[in-house]
């Protein structure tokens, strides 16, 4: 019986609240709507409160109630996890009511909303970059605020998210065996985030990519790439002494030194083959040139003989007198 009575009571309360919400939603009375909205806000019924606060801006414009409506609406959206909208509302409050003693709180909450709205590292990071800017702005405007104490921590957290995304993107090139692009991508990460905590892992990937690039290099670039990889192993050993990465560097350098010696032998054999081939080509070229010269000499001789014969014929024609005149005998 007791449970039944409690059930009836709960239903009655819910009905009353629903009735109150419906009346407020249909009402044009500013005070009634505001009272119902604030009651919902106090009871943490964020969606109901927001539905009513959305009806109030035009009704309270220019009155003392306007700041509270904007402020409470922003918090209701924040607690309802509508961070982007809440951040905009808090920022709008700070700009619209510069004399309000809650301006600093609103500025901080605006930055915090953008921080909470930051997406996971593998998604678009526009919201993360915006959050960093908002947090830095708050730090600049309120350097001595108690709220500023954790700002740098939040900025570092967001910055690391950007670093990690860039790092993961660079790793994709390594997984695809595109070692030249791997090296370039990680160079960009180090340039964009010089204080990154991921430097040891980045060095490791760069060292391995340079080694593999040298190992699979085309003949013309092999020397250069072996030297580049060797140089990087020394850098890793110097920058990261007594670590697993320095041990890997020593192992890779030994492999590269062997690769270098083997390539010296390959180059020598290749140069010998090229020398033999060059000699054969020269001999063939000389023979072709000689054959061509002999053929030309024969052609020249034939041409000279023809010219001589023609000269003889022309000379004989000039020396032969014309025949005597022939007269007809009259009959």
Helices and strands as residue ranges (DSSP letters): H 2-26, H 30-42, H 46-53, H 57-60, H 65-79, H 83-96, H 103-116, H 126-141, G 146-150, H 151-175, H 179-192, H 199-215, H 219-239, H 244-319
